Amino acid sequence: MSDIWGSTTFGRTPKIIDMKIANTMALLEILKSNPTEGLQISRKSGILNSTKCAYYKEPLFFLFAMEDDFDFSPSNGYTLQQFLELYEHDNWIIEMAIG
């Protein structure tokens, strides 16, 4: 798997990618691998598709709609178990890494 974080000589920049994630656990592992950056993702649940931003701020995962205020207070986060319970059957497409 290539580096989705798009390192350059000036630091990290968003890198557009097209990578289908077959399961939620794989998405969470990618988020945990670089907690300083988030991902713009498409969530596919049945016939519904929505674009979200996902972040990992230890020990919580955050999922925001594009139009939301990104509030990283603990009440807006999900534990690993909560995230899996809510989204374990969804499919994800990672569109790009974001800061």
N, C-alpha and C positions, 0 to 999 in steps of 0.2 A: 504494500500500500504506500503511495507517495505521501509526501508531507503536505497536508491540506492547509497548513498555516502560512505558506507563502513567504518564507524568509527571504530578505534582500539585504544588501549591504547597508541600507539605512534603517533596518529593523523589520518588523513584521508588517506585512500589508495584506489586505483581503485578497484571497485568491479564489477565483470562481472555479467551482468544481461541479461535477455531475456524478454523484455517487449514491446509488440506492442502498439503503440500510434495510436489511430484511427483518430486523427485530429491534426492539427498544433497548435491550441490554447492550447491543453493539453501539448504539447512539450514545448511551450513557458512558461507556468506556472511552469513546472519542472525546467527549466533553471533559472527562476527568483527566485525560492525557495532557491537556493544556488549559488549566483553569483561568488563565488571564484573558482568554478570548472566548467568544461565544460563536454560535452557528446560526445562520439563517437557514431554516429548514422548511420543507413542506410536509405537513402531516396528512397522511392518507388514512382515512377511516371509512371503510366501505366505499361508497361513491363520493363521499365528501373529501374536499381537499382544502387545506388552509395553510397560509404562510405564517410562521412563528419565528421567534428568536429564542434560542435555548442557551442557558449559561449554567456553569457549575461554580458555586461559591461554597467551598467546604463548610459544612457537610451537606448542603442543600442544593437541589437542582431547581432552576427557575425556567418557566416557559411563559413568554409574553406574546400577545398578539401585536402586530406591527403598530397599531394605533394606541396601544397601552403606554402609560408612563412606566418606565422600567424602575420599579421600586424593589430593591433587594432586601427588604425587611424580612425577617424569618417567617412572618405570617403569610408571606406570598410564596414561600419555597416549598418544595416537596422532599421528603426523605426518599432514599432509594426505594424502599418498600411501597410508599405512597405512589411514587411515579410509576412503578411497575404495575401496581393494581389498576391505575387509571388508564395507562397507555400500552400495556403489554401486547395487545393484539393489533396495534397500529403499525403501519409502514412509514418510513421516513426517507426523504430525499434531501441530502445536504446540498444547499445551493452555493453557500460561500461562508468563509470564516469572517467574523466581524469582531471589532474591538469593544 
